[in-house]
């Protein structure tokens, strides 16, 4: 019988890595997504998984919260061997690991606030009929996270009316609603213009530092990875080919390492094209917030009062 996941405490938490991946291989049919991949991540570290599309970044992230299981090797997260967890212990682990998705994964017809509140579903029992199904303290917490990401004024607006950058901020607030120990982010700015990308990445880093969050984020832009992460783990064809601090590391260093493990000029050209540049997506138009109704206004006033009392 699987034992319930118990959070590590005290010196044990500080001494052990929060993530350990050892010799993980994962195949899908004839495709090898990960090949003997290994890494460790310390508490509070901000790590970038860097590589081309298809290099194994997303697959590795999915192993960290049990969405994928390794064919061989082990994945240990917050003291638990992920592949051994099922049912309630697995849900408990996922409750401590937030996830920010490339395509946002919001429910468009729902309000921004309702989308953020879905981050607390693992703590809620019984049916949820809109906002009425959530306790007042959860709604106030969600409003606080929206204020943190700069979207409090949009709390009662439909999520699908927001710009891409705003929707990703909602995704971040939803992940924070879990009060996670670890935040995973899968290409969180791939669909955004450079200005929105910089704002979203700066926000994630700021929150991570303020909250002592461990962050593992996949990217394929070298410049962004170097300016944002504490450490880069480079992947190519499912193998870890680079694992180093970003301190003193240059774009040329990274490209040289990829060049040494590349077997053809055509592949090197593809690397230069994909990870050597930042996409120039069109700048987004800001979206104005909708006017809240009477009940929404009351919730906002309650939140403002509670916030002022805390100060």
C-alpha positions as a Markdown table, in Angstrom:
| # | Residue | x | y | z |
|---|---|---|---|---|
| 1 | Unk | 0.0 | 0.0 | 0.0 |
| 2 | Unk | 1.4 | 3.4 | -0.9 |
| 3 | Unk | 2.1 | 5.6 | 2.1 |
| 4 | Unk | 0.7 | 9.2 | 2.1 |
| 5 | Unk | 3.1 | 11.9 | 1.0 |
| 6 | Unk | 4.7 | 13.5 | 4.0 |
| 7 | Unk | 6.3 | 17.0 | 3.6 |
| 8 | Unk | 10.0 | 17.0 | 4.7 |
| 9 | Unk | 10.8 | 19.3 | 7.6 |
| 10 | Unk | 13.6 | 21.2 | 9.2 |
| 11 | Unk | 17.2 | 20.4 | 8.2 |
| 12 | Unk | 16.2 | 17.4 | 6.1 |
| 13 | Unk | 14.4 | 19.8 | 3.7 |
| 14 | Unk | 17.4 | 22.1 | 3.5 |
| 15 | Unk | 19.9 | 19.2 | 3.0 |
| 16 | Unk | 18.1 | 17.3 | 0.2 |
| 17 | Unk | 17.5 | 18.4 | -3.4 |
| 18 | Unk | 13.9 | 19.0 | -4.0 |
| 19 | Unk | 14.2 | 17.4 | -7.4 |
| 20 | Unk | 16.4 | 14.4 | -8.4 |
| 21 | Unk | 16.3 | 12.8 | -11.8 |
| 22 | Unk | 18.6 | 9.8 | -12.2 |
| 23 | Unk | 19.1 | 7.9 | -15.4 |
| 24 | Unk | 15.7 | 8.5 | -16.9 |
| 25 | Unk | 14.9 | 7.0 | -20.3 |
| 26 | Unk | 11.4 | 7.5 | -21.9 |
| 27 | Unk | 10.3 | 6.2 | -25.3 |
| 28 | Unk | 7.1 | 6.7 | -27.2 |
| 29 | Unk | 7.0 | 4.0 | -29.8 |
| 30 | Unk | 10.2 | 4.2 | -31.8 |
| 31 | Unk | 10.9 | 7.8 | -30.6 |
| 32 | Unk | 13.3 | 8.2 | -27.6 |
| 33 | Unk | 12.2 | 11.4 | -25.8 |
| 34 | Unk | 14.6 | 11.1 | -22.9 |
| 35 | Unk | 17.9 | 9.1 | -22.8 |
| 36 | Unk | 19.6 | 8.4 | -19.5 |
| 37 | Unk | 18.8 | 12.0 | -18.3 |
| 38 | Unk | 20.0 | 13.0 | -14.9 |
| 39 | Unk | 19.9 | 16.3 | -12.9 |
| 40 | Unk | 19.3 | 17.6 | -9.4 |
| 41 | Unk | 17.6 | 20.9 | -8.4 |
| 42 | Unk | 18.2 | 22.6 | -5.0 |
| 43 | Unk | 15.5 | 24.4 | -3.1 |
| 44 | Unk | 15.1 | 28.0 | -4.4 |
| 45 | Unk | 17.0 | 27.4 | -7.6 |
| 46 | Unk | 15.7 | 28.8 | -10.9 |
| 47 | Unk | 16.7 | 26.3 | -13.6 |
| 48 | Unk | 16.1 | 26.6 | -17.4 |
| 49 | Unk | 15.7 | 23.6 | -19.6 |
| 50 | Unk | 17.1 | 24.7 | -22.9 |
| 51 | Unk | 16.8 | 23.0 | -26.2 |
| 52 | Unk | 15.2 | 22.7 | -29.6 |
| 53 | Unk | 11.6 | 21.5 | -30.1 |
| 54 | Unk | 11.6 | 17.8 | -29.6 |
| 55 | Unk | 14.7 | 17.8 | -27.4 |
| 56 | Unk | 12.8 | 16.3 | -24.4 |
| 57 | Unk | 12.2 | 19.5 | -22.4 |
| 58 | Unk | 8.4 | 19.1 | -22.0 |
| 59 | Unk | 8.7 | 15.3 | -21.4 |
| 60 | Unk | 11.2 | 15.9 | -18.6 |
| 61 | Unk | 8.8 | 18.5 | -17.0 |
| 62 | Unk | 5.9 | 16.1 | -17.2 |
| 63 | Unk | 7.9 | 13.5 | -15.3 |
| 64 | Unk | 8.3 | 15.9 | -12.4 |
| 65 | Unk | 4.6 | 15.8 | -11.5 |
| 66 | Unk | 3.8 | 12.3 | -12.7 |
| 67 | Unk | 2.1 | 13.1 | -16.0 |
| 68 | Unk | 4.6 | 10.8 | -17.6 |
| 69 | Unk | 6.4 | 7.8 | -16.0 |
| 70 | Unk | 9.9 | 6.7 | -16.9 |
| 71 | Unk | 10.7 | 3.5 | -18.7 |
| 72 | Unk | 13.9 | 3.3 | -16.7 |
| 73 | Unk | 15.5 | 5.5 | -14.0 |
| 74 | Unk | 13.9 | 7.3 | -11.0 |
| 75 | Unk | 12.4 | 10.8 | -10.4 |
| 76 | Unk | 12.3 | 12.0 | -6.8 |
| 77 | Unk | 10.3 | 15.2 | -6.0 |
| 78 | Unk | 10.0 | 16.7 | -2.5 |
| 79 | Unk | 11.2 | 13.4 | -1.1 |
| 80 | Unk | 8.8 | 11.1 | -2.9 |
| 81 | Unk | 9.6 | 8.7 | -5.8 |
| 82 | Unk | 7.0 | 10.0 | -8.3 |
| 83 | Unk | 6.5 | 6.8 | -10.3 |
| 84 | Unk | 5.4 | 5.0 | -7.1 |
| 85 | Unk | 2.7 | 7.4 | -6.3 |
| 86 | Unk | -1.0 | 6.9 | -7.2 |
| 87 | Unk | -4.3 | 8.2 | -6.0 |
| 88 | Unk | -4.3 | 10.6 | -3.1 |
| 89 | Unk | -0.5 | 10.7 | -2.5 |
| 90 | Unk | 0.0 | 11.6 | -6.2 |
| 91 | Unk | -2.6 | 14.3 | -5.9 |
| 92 | Unk | -0.9 | 15.6 | -2.7 |
| 93 | Unk | 2.4 | 15.9 | -4.6 |
| 94 | Unk | 0.7 | 17.7 | -7.5 |
| 95 | Unk | -0.9 | 20.1 | -5.0 |
| 96 | Unk | 2.7 | 21.2 | -4.1 |
| 97 | Unk | 3.9 | 21.5 | -7.7 |
| 98 | Unk | 2.4 | 24.4 | -9.7 |
| 99 | Unk | 2.4 | 24.3 | -13.5 |
| 100 | Unk | 2.4 | 27.2 | -16.0 |
| 101 | Unk | 1.5 | 26.1 | -19.5 |
| 102 | Unk | 2.5 | 27.3 | -22.9 |
| 103 | Unk | -1.0 | 27.7 | -24.2 |
| 104 | Unk | -2.3 | 29.0 | -20.8 |
| 105 | Unk | -5.0 | 26.2 | -20.4 |
| 106 | Unk | -7.6 | 28.6 | -19.1 |
| 107 | Unk | -11.4 | 28.1 | -19.3 |
| 108 | Unk | -12.3 | 31.0 | -21.6 |
| 109 | Unk | -16.0 | 31.5 | -20.7 |
| 110 | Unk | -15.2 | 31.6 | -17.0 |
| 111 | Unk | -14.1 | 34.8 | -15.3 |
| 112 | Unk | -10.4 | 35.5 | -14.5 |
| 113 | Unk | -11.2 | 35.0 | -10.8 |
| 114 | Unk | -12.8 | 31.6 | -11.3 |
| 115 | Unk | -9.9 | 30.4 | -13.4 |
| 116 | Unk | -7.5 | 31.4 | -10.6 |
| 117 | Unk | -9.7 | 29.6 | -8.0 |
| 118 | Unk | -9.3 | 26.3 | -9.9 |
| 119 | Unk | -5.8 | 26.2 | -8.5 |
| 120 | Unk | -7.5 | 25.5 | -5.1 |
| 121 | Unk | -9.7 | 22.7 | -6.4 |
| 122 | Unk | -7.6 | 20.0 | -4.6 |
| 123 | Unk | -8.6 | 21.6 | -1.3 |
| 124 | Unk | -12.3 | 22.0 | -2.0 |
| 125 | Unk | -15.0 | 19.3 | -1.6 |
| 126 | Unk | -18.5 | 19.2 | -3.0 |
| 127 | Unk | -20.0 | 20.8 | -6.1 |
| 128 | Unk | -18.8 | 24.2 | -7.3 |
| 129 | Unk | -21.5 | 26.4 | -8.8 |
| 130 | Unk | -19.5 | 29.3 | -10.1 |
| 131 | Unk | -17.9 | 31.6 | -7.4 |
| 132 | Unk | -20.6 | 30.5 | -4.9 |
| 133 | Unk | -18.9 | 27.1 | -4.4 |
| 134 | Unk | -15.7 | 28.6 | -3.0 |
| 135 | Unk | -15.1 | 29.8 | 0.5 |
| 136 | Unk | -14.7 | 33.5 | 1.1 |
| 137 | Unk | -11.1 | 33.1 | 2.3 |
| 138 | Unk | -10.2 | 31.3 | -1.0 |
| 139 | Unk | -11.7 | 34.1 | -3.1 |
| 140 | Unk | -9.8 | 36.7 | -1.1 |
| 141 | Unk | -6.6 | 34.7 | -1.6 |
| 142 | Unk | -7.3 | 34.5 | -5.4 |
| 143 | Unk | -7.9 | 38.3 | -5.5 |
| 144 | Unk | -4.5 | 38.7 | -3.7 |
| 145 | Unk | -2.7 | 36.7 | -6.3 |
| 146 | Unk | -4.4 | 38.6 | -9.1 |
| 147 | Unk | -3.2 | 41.8 | -7.5 |
| 148 | Unk | 0.3 | 40.3 | -7.3 |
| 149 | Unk | 0.3 | 39.7 | -11.1 |
| 150 | Unk | -1.3 | 43.1 | -11.9 |
| 151 | Unk | -4.7 | 41.9 | -12.9 |
| 152 | Unk | -7.0 | 42.7 | -10.0 |
| 153 | Unk | -9.1 | 45.1 | -12.1 |
| 154 | Unk | -9.8 | 42.2 | -14.6 |
| 155 | Unk | -11.0 | 39.7 | -11.9 |
| 156 | Unk | -14.6 | 39.5 | -13.1 |
| 157 | Unk | -13.8 | 39.6 | -16.8 |
| 158 | Unk | -14.0 | 36.6 | -19.1 |
| 159 | Unk | -10.6 | 35.0 | -19.5 |
| 160 | Unk | -10.9 | 34.7 | -23.2 |
| 161 | Unk | -11.2 | 38.5 | -23.7 |
| 162 | Unk | -7.7 | 39.1 | -22.3 |
| 163 | Unk | -4.5 | 39.4 | -24.3 |
| 164 | Unk | -2.0 | 36.6 | -24.4 |
| 165 | Unk | 0.3 | 38.2 | -21.9 |
| 166 | Unk | -2.6 | 38.8 | -19.5 |
| 167 | Unk | -3.8 | 35.2 | -19.9 |
| 168 | Unk | -0.4 | 33.9 | -18.9 |
| 169 | Unk | -0.4 | 36.1 | -15.8 |
| 170 | Unk | -3.8 | 34.4 | -14.9 |
| 171 | Unk | -2.0 | 31.1 | -15.4 |
| 172 | Unk | 0.7 | 32.2 | -13.0 |
| 173 | Unk | -1.9 | 33.4 | -10.4 |
| 174 | Unk | -3.7 | 30.0 | -10.7 |
| 175 | Unk | -0.4 | 28.2 | -10.0 |
| 176 | Unk | 0.3 | 30.4 | -7.0 |
| 177 | Unk | -3.2 | 29.6 | -5.7 |
| 178 | Unk | -1.8 | 26.1 | -4.8 |
| 179 | Unk | 0.9 | 27.7 | -2.5 |
| 180 | Unk | 3.4 | 25.4 | -4.3 |
| 181 | Unk | 6.9 | 24.5 | -3.3 |
| 182 | Unk | 7.9 | 24.0 | -6.9 |
| 183 | Unk | 6.8 | 25.9 | -10.1 |
| 184 | Unk | 7.1 | 24.2 | -13.5 |
| 185 | Unk | 6.8 | 26.3 | -16.6 |
| 186 | Unk | 6.6 | 24.8 | -20.1 |
| 187 | Unk | 7.7 | 27.4 | -22.7 |
| 188 | Unk | 5.6 | 30.1 | -20.9 |
| 189 | Unk | 6.4 | 32.9 | -23.3 |
| 190 | Unk | 6.5 | 31.0 | -26.7 |
| 191 | Unk | 3.3 | 32.6 | -27.9 |
| 192 | Unk | 4.1 | 36.2 | -26.6 |
| 193 | Unk | 5.7 | 39.2 | -28.2 |
| 194 | Unk | 9.2 | 40.2 | -26.8 |
| 195 | Unk | 7.9 | 42.9 | -24.5 |
| 196 | Unk | 5.2 | 40.7 | -22.9 |
| 197 | Unk | 7.7 | 37.8 | -22.7 |
| 198 | Unk | 10.2 | 39.9 | -20.8 |
| 199 | Unk | 7.4 | 41.1 | -18.4 |
| 200 | Unk | 6.1 | 37.6 | -17.7 |
| 201 | Unk | 9.5 | 36.1 | -17.2 |
| 202 | Unk | 10.5 | 39.0 | -14.8 |
| 203 | Unk | 7.3 | 38.4 | -12.9 |
| 204 | Unk | 8.0 | 34.7 | -12.5 |
| 205 | Unk | 11.5 | 35.3 | -11.3 |
| 206 | Unk | 10.4 | 38.1 | -8.9 |
| 207 | Unk | 7.7 | 35.8 | -7.4 |
| 208 | Unk | 10.1 | 32.9 | -7.1 |
| 209 | Unk | 12.7 | 35.0 | -5.2 |
| 210 | Unk | 10.0 | 36.6 | -2.9 |
| 211 | Unk | 8.4 | 33.2 | -2.1 |
| 212 | Unk | 11.5 | 31.0 | -2.1 |
| 213 | Unk | 10.0 | 29.0 | -4.9 |
| 214 | Unk | 12.0 | 26.4 | -6.9 |
| 215 | Unk | 11.4 | 26.9 | -10.6 |
| 216 | Unk | 12.1 | 24.7 | -13.6 |
| 217 | Unk | 11.3 | 26.4 | -16.8 |
| 218 | Unk | 11.7 | 25.2 | -20.4 |
| 219 | Unk | 12.8 | 27.7 | -23.0 |
| 220 | Unk | 14.5 | 27.6 | -26.4 |
| 221 | Unk | 15.9 | 31.2 | -26.6 |
| 222 | Unk | 19.5 | 31.4 | -25.3 |
| 223 | Unk | 19.4 | 35.1 | -24.6 |
| 224 | Unk | 16.3 | 34.8 | -22.5 |
| 225 | Unk | 17.7 | 31.8 | -20.6 |
| 226 | Unk | 21.0 | 33.5 | -19.8 |
| 227 | Unk | 19.3 | 36.7 | -18.6 |
| 228 | Unk | 16.7 | 35.0 | -16.5 |
| 229 | Unk | 17.9 | 31.7 | -15.0 |
| 230 | Unk | 20.4 | 30.8 | -12.3 |
| 231 | Unk | 21.4 | 27.6 | -14.2 |
| 232 | Unk | 21.0 | 26.1 | -17.7 |
| 233 | Unk | 20.4 | 22.4 | -18.4 |
| 234 | Unk | 20.8 | 21.9 | -22.1 |
| 235 | Unk | 19.0 | 19.0 | -23.8 |
| 236 | Unk | 19.5 | 17.5 | -27.3 |
| 237 | Unk | 17.7 | 14.4 | -28.6 |
| 238 | Unk | 16.7 | 13.6 | -25.0 |
| 239 | Unk | 20.2 | 13.7 | -23.5 |
| 240 | Unk | 21.6 | 16.3 | -21.1 |
| 241 | Unk | 24.5 | 17.9 | -22.9 |
| 242 | Unk | 25.0 | 21.0 | -20.7 |
| 243 | Unk | 24.5 | 21.7 | -17.0 |
| 244 | Unk | 26.1 | 24.8 | -15.8 |
| 245 | Unk | 25.5 | 28.1 | -13.9 |
| 246 | Unk | 24.6 | 31.1 | -16.1 |
| 247 | Unk | 27.1 | 33.2 | -14.2 |
| 248 | Unk | 29.8 | 34.2 | -16.6 |
| 249 | Unk | 28.2 | 32.1 | -19.4 |
| 250 | Unk | 27.8 | 33.7 | -22.8 |
| 251 | Unk | 25.6 | 32.9 | -25.8 |
| 252 | Unk | 28.8 | 31.9 | -27.7 |
| 253 | Unk | 29.7 | 29.3 | -25.0 |
| 254 | Unk | 26.2 | 27.7 | -25.2 |
| 255 | Unk | 26.3 | 27.6 | -29.0 |
| 256 | Unk | 29.8 | 26.1 | -29.0 |
| 257 | Unk | 28.6 | 23.3 | -26.7 |
| 258 | Unk | 25.7 | 22.5 | -28.9 |
| 259 | Unk | 28.1 | 22.6 | -31.9 |
| 260 | Unk | 30.3 | 20.0 | -30.4 |
| 261 | Unk | 27.5 | 17.5 | -30.0 |
| 262 | Unk | 25.9 | 18.2 | -33.4 |
| 263 | Unk | 26.7 | 15.9 | -36.2 |
| 264 | Unk | 25.7 | 17.9 | -39.2 |
| 265 | Unk | 25.9 | 21.5 | -40.6 |
| 266 | Unk | 22.2 | 21.5 | -41.3 |
| 267 | Unk | 21.4 | 20.6 | -37.6 |
| 268 | Unk | 23.7 | 23.4 | -36.4 |
| 269 | Unk | 21.9 | 25.8 | -38.7 |
| 270 | Unk | 18.6 | 24.7 | -37.1 |
| 271 | Unk | 20.0 | 25.3 | -33.6 |
| 272 | Unk | 21.2 | 28.7 | -34.6 |
| 273 | Unk | 17.8 | 29.5 | -36.0 |
| 274 | Unk | 15.7 | 28.1 | -33.1 |
| 275 | Unk | 17.6 | 28.7 | -29.9 |
| 276 | Unk | 19.8 | 31.5 | -31.1 |
| 277 | Unk | 17.0 | 34.0 | -31.7 |
| 278 | Unk | 13.9 | 35.3 | -29.9 |
| 279 | Unk | 10.7 | 35.3 | -31.8 |
| 280 | Unk | 9.4 | 38.7 | -32.9 |
| 281 | Unk | 5.7 | 38.2 | -32.4 |
| 282 | Unk | 3.5 | 41.2 | -32.9 |
| 283 | Unk | 3.0 | 43.5 | -29.8 |
| 284 | Unk | -0.3 | 42.9 | -28.0 |
| 285 | Unk | -2.9 | 45.5 | -27.5 |
| 286 | Unk | -3.8 | 46.0 | -23.8 |
| 287 | Unk | -7.3 | 44.9 | -22.8 |
| 288 | Unk | -9.5 | 47.2 | -20.7 |
| 289 | Unk | -11.2 | 45.6 | -17.7 |
| 290 | Unk | -15.0 | 45.2 | -17.5 |
| 291 | Unk | -17.0 | 47.0 | -14.9 |
| 292 | Unk | -17.7 | 44.7 | -11.9 |
| 293 | Unk | -21.4 | 44.2 | -10.8 |
| 294 | Unk | -22.7 | 44.9 | -7.3 |
| 295 | Unk | -21.7 | 41.6 | -5.7 |
| 296 | Unk | -18.3 | 41.7 | -7.5 |
| 297 | Unk | -17.7 | 45.2 | -6.2 |
| 298 | Unk | -18.5 | 44.0 | -2.6 |
| 299 | Unk | -15.9 | 41.2 | -2.9 |
| 300 | Unk | -13.3 | 43.7 | -4.1 |
| 301 | Unk | -14.1 | 46.0 | -1.2 |
| 302 | Unk | -13.8 | 43.1 | 1.2 |
| 303 | Unk | -10.4 | 42.2 | -0.3 |
| 304 | Unk | -9.2 | 45.7 | -0.1 |
| 305 | Unk | -10.3 | 46.0 | 3.6 |
| 306 | Unk | -8.6 | 42.7 | 4.5 |
| 307 | Unk | -5.4 | 43.8 | 2.7 |
| 308 | Unk | -5.4 | 47.1 | 4.5 |
| 309 | Unk | -5.9 | 45.4 | 7.9 |
| 310 | Unk | -2.9 | 43.1 | 7.2 |
| 311 | Unk | -0.8 | 46.2 | 6.6 |
